[in-house]
């Protein structure tokens, strides 16, 4: 009997030794300070009452996080002085090499191999880390975040075909196959509602023409391009790089050609040449816009004017960015451990935990048993109070940090990545939430197409092959993520070309003869050193394509 008990005790000891060690409540807590360069966060880890998500991370890792978001001159000072705390997060790839070359961050490769099994298990992430670090010997200094191999269906993200649904139905729901047909429909739509109730003119489009994101980015999403930076992107169907101001058939030039037609038809808001983004959003909320080019622009109108609202028309041959994943990492955000870190082992332990699927589920969806839990069928479900608060945009819920702020920019798995339980890490990307979010306009749209929530329309048509997602066998998003930033001489040329291009936008939209104006503009832009700049970016694009897409 005694021997049996001893054997059992030994077996138990061995089992415990084999299990991953989480920090206990009694263990000493390590305070780590995160510096976030040029990033954003709506979340203060030190705010009271403290988020239970932070408490759970602290319980699991023994790390208490503090965060300092810095931009502009302040960021430059801290980079120069090396006063970057323990963990460095960079939202802009231009600072990446500066941090590495200045010795501000440590080599992670050996540390990860020895003490971070969850990070080490993702070979694609480590390969991208090496590419971003500009090394060829296997070393790397930063990790990409939001890395995914799958994508949960979300909502269609920005489309030229985001349209006033109630007016579209009033016109008899005409079939749209191209932009010329769409413009003809918009002309008729404006006749139905030429003014708002308070006498303001209704236009098809209202933009901020000083912003390339207003001018061209919706064209990327609608016609199959993925952006490396504001002016460099990749055609997802051909894999070809596009330098927007210099390439004649780019989204930039195609958008201006279309807006020139819209302007001549009297449907282009003249305030677009001078207004701010706040002005534009206010007009959309007031019903002065038929087609908001950014989803968020139309939200206030839908809320205030239900059942009126905006929906994406599933036009054949278009692309929609709605359930994409990021094998190269999300949004050019990177995380590293500083050379002055007070406890590199603790910092790595934190990053490794946030690279697990349970860590990701925690930061996106909240604490199990408090914010979500499995039902009797093993389906992870958000708690009713969480759903209610989320639906009401309750500030207390967002203050928890789920889905937003620092978590989104430090977590390894992507926000749409699928957990081993078969459901998204982010439980806010589930049918349970989508169906609760329906307004009267959404319900009518769903009834028209016979679906339970709007995104299902696009998912069905993607399965049919009539429209497409931003993921296919030709294009590898790691190419885009790895593009990084150009050396100073090329960056100077880029800046001159891009600034001049945006300066020419108003004249091009108002041009009597668009093609002549375009030809003159292109000649001007190439004269700023276009051959050299485009050649450098093309070479970079080609080398990454060979790395990630070569046989």
PAMARVEX-315217 format. One record per residue (C-alpha): y, x negated, z. Coordinates in steps of 0.1 Angstrom, whole numbers, padded with zeros to 4 digits, always signed. Each point is the difference from the previous one (the first is absolute). Example, Ala and Ser with C-alpha at 12.3 -4.5 7.8 and 13.67 -1.06 7.14 Angstrom:
2
-0045-0123+0078;+0034-0014-0007;
//
This chain:
551
+0000+0000+0000;+0024-0028+0010;-0007-0019-0033;+0006+0033-0020;+0033+0004+0017;+0010-0036-0007;-0010+0004-0036;+0020+0032-0003;+0030-0017+0015;-0003-0029-0024;-0002+0023-0029;+0031+0019+0012;+0019-0033+0003;-0010-0011-0034;+0010+0034-0015;+0034-0001+0017;+0005-0035-0013;-0006+0011-0036;+0025+0028+0002;+0037-0006-0011;+0021-0005+0031;+0030+0023+0004;+0027-0008+0024;-0006+0018+0033;+0027+0018+0019;-0003-0027+0028;+0005-0029-0024;+0034-0016-0002;+0021+0015-0027;+0016-0023-0026;+0035+0008-0012;+0005-0008-0037;+0033+0003-0018;+0000+0011-0037;+0028-0009-0023;+0002+0023-0030;+0022-0015-0028;+0016+0025-0024;-0024+0027+0011;+0005+0034+0015;-0014+0019+0029;+0009+0032+0018;-0020-0011+0029;+0010-0021+0030;-0031-0012+0020;+0021-0003+0031;+0014+0035-0001;-0008+0023+0029;-0021+0020+0003;-0023-0025-0016;-0022+0011-0028;-0037+0005+0010;-0009-0018-0033;+0017-0031+0013;-0018+0004+0033;-0033+0003-0017;+0006-0031-0021;+0009-0018+0032;-0032+0012+0016;-0021-0011-0030;+0016-0034-0005;+0018-0010+0031;+0032-0004-0021;+0033+0018+0008;+0022+0001-0031;+0037-0003-0003;+0018+0002-0033;+0033-0013-0013;+0011+0011-0035;+0026-0023-0016;+0017+0000-0033;+0027-0019-0019;+0019-0029+0017;-0019+0006+0033;-0033-0005-0018;+0013-0032-0016;+0011-0014+0034;-0033+0007+0016;-0019-0015-0030;+0022-0032+0002;-0004-0004+0037;-0037+0009+0001;+0007+0027+0026;-0026+0024-0013;-0020+0010+0030;-0038+0000-0002;-0008+0021-0031;+0020+0000-0032;+0001+0029-0024;+0018-0003-0033;+0007+0029-0022;+0015-0020-0029;-0022-0026-0018;+0031-0021-0007;-0001-0012+0037;-0037-0008-0001;+0000-0035-0014;+0031-0009+0021;-0019+0008+0031;-0030-0020-0011;+0019-0030-0013;+0021-0001+0032;-0030-0001+0022;+0009+0033+0017;-0036+0014-0002;-0034-0015+0006;-0030-0004-0023;-0022+0030+0007;-0030-0009-0020;-0019-0020+0026;+0010+0024+0028;-0011+0030-0019;-0034-0015-0009;-0007-0009+0036;+0015+0029+0020;+0009+0030-0022;-0032+0015-0014;+0016+0032-0012;+0027-0018-0020;-0026-0025-0013;-0022+0028-0013;+0025+0010-0026;-0003-0026-0028;+0025+0017-0023;+0026-0001+0027;-0005-0037+0007;+0001-0008-0037;+0034+0018-0003;+0012-0018+0032;-0007-0033-0018;+0018+0011-0031;+0030+0011+0020;+0001-0034+0018;+0000-0019-0033;-0030-0022+0010;-0031-0010-0018;-0020-0015+0029;-0010+0032+0018;+0028-0001+0025;+0024+0029+0006;+0028+0008+0024;+0006+0037-0004;-0022+0031-0003;+0007+0029-0022;-0001+0034+0017;-0010+0035-0011;-0029-0014-0020;-0023+0026-0014;-0030+0005-0023;+0002+0038+0001;+0028+0026+0000;+0001+0034+0017;+0017+0027-0020;+0036+0005+0012;+0029+0017-0018;+0013-0008-0035;+0025-0027+0004;+0032+0004-0021;-0003+0014-0035;+0023+0009-0028;-0018+0033-0002;+0010+0010+0035;+0014+0034-0009;+0016+0032+0015;-0033+0020+0001;+0016+0035+0004;+0021-0005-0031;-0029-0015-0019;-0020+0031+0007;+0029+0022-0009;+0000-0016-0035;-0036+0009-0004;-0015-0033+0011;+0003-0017-0035;-0025-0027-0009;+0017-0034+0001;-0015-0030-0019;+0029-0024-0003;+0035-0007+0011;+0017+0017-0029;-0018+0033+0008;+0010-0006+0036;+0037-0004-0008;-0001+0032-0021;-0015+0018+0030;+0027-0014+0023;+0027+0013-0023;-0015+0035+0003;-0005-0005+0037;+0037-0007+0006;+0009+0032-0019;-0020+0019+0026;+0019-0016+0029;+0032-0017-0013;+0016+0000+0034;-0010+0001+0037;+0009+0029+0023;+0031-0019+0010;+0012-0005-0036;-0012-0036-0004;-0013-0011-0035;-0037-0005-0002;-0011-0031-0019;-0035-0012-0010;+0005-0035+0014;+0023-0015+0026;-0004-0038+0006;+0016-0030+0015;+0004-0022-0030;+0007-0031+0019;-0037+0000+0012;-0028-0012-0023;-0023+0021+0022;+0018+0032-0010;+0003-0010-0037;-0035-0014-0007;-0025+0003+0028;-0009+0036-0005;-0010-0011-0036;-0023-0026+0015;-0019+0027+0020;-0001+0025-0029;-0009-0023-0029;-0023-0026+0016;+0019-0030+0012;-0003-0019+0033;+0030-0019+0014;+0000-0036+0012;+0037+0000+0007;+0029+0021-0012;-0002-0012-0036;-0035-0015-0004;-0029+0023-0004;-0034+0004-0016;-0013+0026-0024;-0032+0012+0018;-0016+0011-0033;+0004-0032-0019;+0004-0026+0029;+0031-0013-0018;+0031-0012+0020;+0033+0016-0007;+0034-0015+0007;+0020+0032+0001;+0035-0009-0014;-0014-0022-0028;-0031+0018-0012;+0011+0028-0025;-0028+0024+0009;+0003-0002+0038;+0005+0028+0024;+0036-0011+0005;+0009+0005-0037;-0021+0031-0004;+0016+0016+0030;+0035-0007-0014;-0009+0014-0034;-0012+0032+0017;+0030+0003+0023;+0023-0005-0030;-0016+0031-0015;+0004+0018+0033;+0036-0010+0002;+0007+0012-0036;-0017+0034+0010;+0025+0004+0029;-0028-0002+0026;+0009-0034+0015;+0021+0001+0032;+0032-0020-0008;+0003-0009+0037;-0031-0022-0006;+0023-0028-0011;+0018-0002+0033;-0018+0019+0028;-0020-0013+0029;-0036+0007+0009;+0012+0024+0028;+0020+0019-0026;-0030+0003-0023;-0023+0012+0028;+0025+0026+0011;+0002+0014-0035;-0038+0003-0002;+0000+0018+0033;+0027+0024-0013;-0020+0010-0031;+0022-0019-0024;-0029-0020-0015;-0030+0012-0021;-0019-0033+0001;+0003-0022+0031;-0014-0034-0011;-0010-0008+0036;-0021+0023+0020;+0021-0003+0031;+0031+0012-0019;-0014+0035-0003;-0015+0005+0034;+0031+0015+0016;+0004+0025-0028;-0037+0011+0002;+0003+0005+0038;+0032+0019-0002;-0007+0021-0031;-0037+0009+0001;-0017+0014-0021;+0022-0020-0024;-0009-0037-0003;-0013-0029-0020;-0035-0007-0014;-0015-0027-0022;-0010+0013-0034;-0034-0015-0010;+0011-0012-0034;-0029-0014-0021;+0000-0038-0006;+0022-0008+0030;-0008-0020+0031;+0005+0008+0036;+0002-0023+0030;-0017+0022+0025;-0032-0016+0014;+0005-0036-0009;-0013-0029+0021;+0013-0035+0003;-0027-0028-0004;+0029-0025+0002;+0017+0015+0029;+0028+0024+0005;+0037-0002-0009;+0004-0038+0001;-0003-0001+0038;-0017-0030+0016;-0008-0011+0036;-0005-0035+0014;-0001-0018+0034;+0029-0022+0007;-0002-0037+0008;+0017+0007+0033;-0024+0028+0010;-0005+0000+0038;-0037+0011-0004;-0014-0003-0036;-0034+0012+0012;+0014+0032+0013;+0021+0005-0031;-0031-0004-0022;-0020+0024+0023;+0027+0026-0006;+0000-0004-0038;-0038+0000+0000;-0002+0033+0019;+0026+0015-0023;-0023-0010-0029;-0029+0022+0012;-0004+0035-0012;+0002+0013+0036;+0032-0019+0005;+0014+0015-0032;-0011+0035+0010;+0018-0005+0033;+0033-0011-0015;+0000+0026-0028;-0014+0030+0019;+0004-0006+0037;-0023-0004+0030;-0034+0016-0003;-0004+0028+0026;+0037+0004+0003;+0013+0004-0036;-0032+0005-0019;-0037+0003+0005;-0033+0008-0017;-0010+0037-0002;-0035+0013+0004;-0008-0009-0036;+0012-0036+0004;+0032+0006-0019;+0031-0018+0014;+0027+0026+0006;+0035-0003+0013;+0007+0019+0032;+0019+0033-0004;+0030-0012+0019;+0003-0031-0021;-0002+0022-0032;+0026+0023+0013;+0024-0027+0010;-0006-0018-0033;+0007+0031-0020;+0032+0006+0019;+0010-0037-0005;+0002-0003+0038;+0017-0032+0009;-0022-0005+0030;-0031-0002-0023;+0016-0026-0023;+0011-0020+0030;-0037-0006+0006;+0001-0023-0030;-0029+0015-0020;+0003-0007-0037;+0034-0016+0003;+0021-0029+0009;-0016-0033+0012;-0035+0012-0002;+0001+0007-0037;+0012-0035-0006;-0025-0019+0021;-0033+0018-0004;-0027-0015-0023;-0017+0031-0016;+0021+0021-0023;+0014+0034+0011;-0022+0017-0025;-0031-0020+0008;-0032+0020+0008;-0016-0005+0035;-0038-0004+0002;-0001+0036+0012;+0010+0010-0035;+0035+0011+0008;+0034-0018-0004;+0012-0024+0027;+0031+0021-0002;-0010+0036+0010;+0033+0013-0013;-0014-0006-0035;-0026+0028+0004;-0004+0036-0011;+0005+0011+0036;+0036-0012-0003;+0007+0008-0036;-0009+0036+0004;+0022+0003+0031;+0030-0013-0019;+0001+0026-0027;+0033+0019-0005;+0003+0031-0021;+0007-0020-0031;-0032-0021+0006;-0021+0031+0005;+0011+0015-0033;-0007-0033-0017;-0034-0001+0015;-0008+0036-0009;+0011-0007-0036;-0024-0029-0003;-0028+0013+0023;+0002-0029+0025;+0004-0002+0038;+0029-0025+0000;+0022-0014-0028;-0016-0035-0002;-0033+0016-0011;+0015+0009-0034;+0006-0036-0008;-0034-0011+0014;-0018+0025-0022;+0018-0011-0031;-0006-0036+0008;-0037+0008+0001;+0003+0018-0033;+0018-0031-0014;+0031+0018-0012;+0023-0018+0024;-0005-0033+0018;+0005-0017+0033;+0016-0034+0004;-0035-0016+0003;-0022-0010-0029;-0023-0028-0013;+0028-0017-0020;+0025-0005+0027;-0004-0019+0033;+0028+0006+0025;-0006-0035+0015;+0017-0014-0031;+0032+0019+0010;-0002-0008+0037;-0005-0037-0008;+0030-0004-0023;+0022-0010+0029;+0035-0013-0006;+0014-0024-0026;+0015-0035+0005;+0038-0001+0005;+0009-0008-0036;-0021+0029-0013;+0012+0023+0028;+0036-0007-0011;-0007+0010-0036;-0018+0031+0012;+0030+0010+0021;+0024-0004-0028;-0022+0020-0024;-0007+0028+0024;+0036+0003+0013;+0013+0002-0036;-0027+0025-0010;+0010+0024+0028;+0037-0005-0009;-0009+0012-0035;-0019+0031+0011;+0029+0025+0001;+0012-0009-0035;-0035+0002-0014;-0006+0035+0014;+0033+0012-0015;-0004-0018-0033;+0006+0020-0032;-0026-0022-0018;-0025-0011+0026;-0021-0023-0023;+0031-0020-0011;+0012-0003+0036;-0035-0010+0011;-0002-0028-0026;+0033-0014+0010;-0009+0001+0037;-0033-0018-0006;+0017-0028-0019;+0024-0004+0029;-0028-0001+0026;-0022-0025-0019;+0031-0022-0001;-0001-0006+0037;-0031-0021-0002;-0026+0027-0007;-0025-0023-0017;-0002-0023+0029;-0002+0027+0027;-0025+0022-0019;-0021-0030-0008;-0003-0010+0036;-0011+0034+0012;-0024+0004-0029;-0017-0033+0009;-0003+0011+0036;-0014+0034-0010;-0025-0017-0024;-0013-0023+0027;-0006+0028+0025;-0016+0021-0027;-0024-0028-0007;-0007-0004+0037;-0007+0036+0008;-0011+0015-0033;-0016-0029-0018;-0038+0000-0006;
//
